Amino acid sequence: MTGPLSQRLATLCHDIVTDFDSDAGGQVRQIGNRLHEPLRVAIAGRLKAGKSTLVNALIGRRVAPTAAGECTRVVTRFRYGPADRVDVVTRDDQRRSLPLDDDGMVPARLGVPAARIAYVDVTLTNDRLRTLTVVDTPGLSSTDTASSDRAARVVGDAPFDDDIDADSSREVAAAEAVIYVFTQAVRADDVRALDAFHDASARLATSPINALAVLAKIDTLAGGAADPWPVAVPLARQQAGLLHRTVGDVVPLVGLLAETAGAGRLTGADRDALATLATLPPDQVDLLLTSVDLFRSLPAPVPAERRERLLGRLDLYGIGFACAHLAADPRLSTGELERRLLSASGLPRLQSTLEQSFGWRADAIKAGWALTRLERLAGHTADPHLRTRVRDALEDVLRDPAYHRLRLLDAAQRAATGTVRLPADRETELIRLATSDDPGFILDRPGAGEKELIAAAGRWRAYAVDGAGPAQARIAHIAHRGFQLLAQEVRGRCAI
């Protein structure tokens, strides 16, 4: 559903599209059409970080190939459609349709050389994609190991995998939000890769407003079947501190468990095999789960091919978790076991964080994206009258009180990325004001209401006229107005 901010800008695009020449008019039409689409989120990260596994977990269906192949070297867009369909879109805008393979996945071979592919367009009859379009991107390579011919193969100075072309880079750039995927810990070259991704994303301006990070594969942190969460939670918190100007949060995830349980891939036969393993003496189970090699090779009352399947679905941590729960309750059903595995994966928290971070403010993020592009188009037109008309129309849009949310998002982004320096407490309060409408959360005072919001508005006004530089003062006036408008909204809620 298109929100009010996006709807008004879509109407503006419709009104002005015929005033531009054919090329620019086509861009205006594309902007208008995008405003009616779900929020587009790009999944970015280093090679083999678990991006495609995360895509499958978010969609709730194993459709993105996770093994290295042709389709993992190009951008793949997953969106809602009336039928399951795969279209390979070439650089000259031709489409080649392919069926999903026998396992319901994007085929490993696309039938077109990677150098000719702009992106792969996958439509699925999946309700989760009604509100979110997910873009799987090629892996980011380490800038430390880039070869001497890097400039010849890298787009926009971003360390993408070989063979990504300018059209694919533009498809990545079209996303309004991004999820960065890491494993282990943030390294210096990870941070450089993120900066380069930002540069290649057509000034996507990733910030805590429209970016999250996922600490993936956390089951590898503890080794074997040991519980990784005591290590993963503080590590994710530490990474969040390192990336606080880039992402809103860092969420730990057992990606394979999230994919298996989220897509409902655990069968009754899998559950029975796990239940059989759970009847073994605890020391024997512990020995089996010491390593993958031992799990495969030691004698056990479950056939080797079934054990291999369990490894591919759950890995050692998931197998150990399932065995422990089945040992405690042998009557546990497949569905209940899958629900517990889903909870242990961390996916519910990620889904909740996504909704809090992108869900309710998707309309403002999309509208801000469209405003930026319309302003850019107006700035490049040779007709001064058309330039003035478009800019006046955009200013008229921004004068609407409802659109102050866009000014807040822009101001918060400037503060969060360090473009404009604010005192730490004011920066935090501004970001909260831009990303929430809960007075208690914004002011860090449970139960806060209209009175406290008016007082906050006064503090920002005082800061603007005494103690702030010109850039800080402009942001302070935006925050002052934002608190005033929220106070009016809270008053209206109380009057109902």
C-alpha positions, 0 to 999 in steps of 0.5 A, a space after each residue: 500500500 502506498 503511504 500518503 507521502 509517497 502518494 503525493 509525490 507519485 501524483 507530482 510525477 504524473 503531473 510533470 512527466 510530460 514536461 521533460 524530454 523523453 529520457 528524463 520523462 522516462 526517469 520521472 515515470 520510473 520514480 512515480 512507478 517505484 513509489 507504488 512498489 514495496 520498500 526495496 532492501 538490498 542485502 550486501 556483504 562479503 563473499 560467502 557471508 550468508 547473504 543468500 541464506 538470509 534472503 531465503 530466511 526473510 522470504 520464508 522459502 528456499 529459492 535463492 541458491 546459496 552455493 557459488 554459481 552464475 546466479 550468485 554473481 549477479 544481482 537478483 531481485 525478489 518481488 511479489 507477483 501473480 505467478 512464480 517466474 524467473 526473468 534474466 534481464 540483459 543489459 539491452 533490456 531484453 528478458 529471457 524467461 526461465 522456470 524454477 528448477 525441480 527444487 523450486 529454486 532459481 536455476 544454477 545456470 541462467 543461459 546468458 553470459 554473466 557479462 550480459 546480465 543486468 539483473 535477475 528478476 524473480 517474482 513469487 506468490 509469497 505474501 512476505 514480498 507484498 511489503 518488501 522487495 529483497 535484492 540479493 547482491 554479489 559478494 563484496 571482496 576484500 580491498 586488501 586482496 584486490 588485484 592490480 587490474 581492479 580498476 578494470 573490473 570494479 564498478 564505482 570503486 566498489 569491490 564487487 565480485 568479478 563480472 558485475 557490470 554497471 547495470 547491476 550496480 545501478 540495480 543495487 543503487 535503486 534500493 532505498 534501504 540496506 542490510 549488511 551481512 557480516 561473520 565473526 567480527 567487523 574488520 578494517 576491510 569490511 568497513 572499507 567495503 561498506 564505504 565503497 558499497 555506499 559510494 557505488 549505491 548512487 549516494 544511497 546515504 546509508 545511515 542508522 535511518 535506513 541500514 541494519 547489519 546482521 552478524 551471520 553464522 554465529 553458530 561458528 563462534 562457539 564451535 561444535 554444538 555449543 550455544 553461541 548466544 553468550 558470545 554472539 550477543 556481546 559481539 553484536 553489541 560491540 560491532 553496533 558500537 563500531 558501526 553506530 554511524 552506519 547502521 541502526 543495529 547489529 542483529 545476531 543470526 544463525 542463518 542456516 537455522 533461520 532458513 530451514 525453520 523459516 522455510 519449513 524445511 524440517 520433515 517428519 523423517 528429520 524429526 524422527 532421526 533427531 529423536 533417535 539420536 536423542 536416545 543415545 547416552 549424552 556422552 555419545 551425543 556430545 562426541 558425535 557433535 564434536 565436529 562435522 567429521 565425527 558426526 559423519 564417520 562415527 557409528 550411530 543409529 541413523 544412516 549416513 545419508 540422513 546425517 548428511 541431510 541433517 548437517 545441511 539443514 541444521 549443522 551441529 548447533 541445530 542438531 544439538 539443540 534439537 536433540 536436547 529438546 527431544 531428549 527432554 520431551 520425546 513427544 515433541 511434534 515436528 511443528 513445535 520443534 521447528 518453532 523452537 529452532 526458529 526462535 533459536 535462530 534469531 530470525 524473529 528478532 531480526 524480523 521485529 527489528 526490520 519492522 521497527 527500522 523500516 516498516 512504519 517509516 517505509 513511506 518516508 524513506 521512499 518519499 525521501 528517495 524520490 525527492 532526492 532523485 526529482 531534485 537531481 533531475 530538476 538540477 540537470 534540466 536545461 529549461 530554467 522555467 521547468 527547473 523552477 517549476 519542479 523545485 517550487 512543486 517540491 518545496 510546496 510538498 515539503 511545506 505540508 506539515 506531514 512532510 516534516 518527517 522527511 526533513 527530520 529523516 534528512 537532519 537525523 541522517 546528517 547528524 548520524 553520518 557526522 556531516 553535521 556534528 551535534 552533542 551526543 545526547 542531541 544526536 541520539 534524541 534527533 535520531 529517535 525523533 526521526 524514527 519513532 512517534 513514541 514520546 517515551 522512547 524519544 525522550 528516554 522517559 517512560 510515560 512522557 507526553 505533550 508537556 515533555 515534548 513541548 519542553 523538548 521543543 523549547 530546549 532545541 529552540 534555545 540551542 538553535 539561538 545560543 550555542 549552535 553554529 549555522 549548520 547545527 542551528 538549521 537542524 535544531 530548528 527542524 527538531 524544534 518543529 518536529 517536537 511541536 508537531 508531535 506534541 500536537 499529534 499527542 494532544 489529538 490522540 488524547 482528545 479522541 
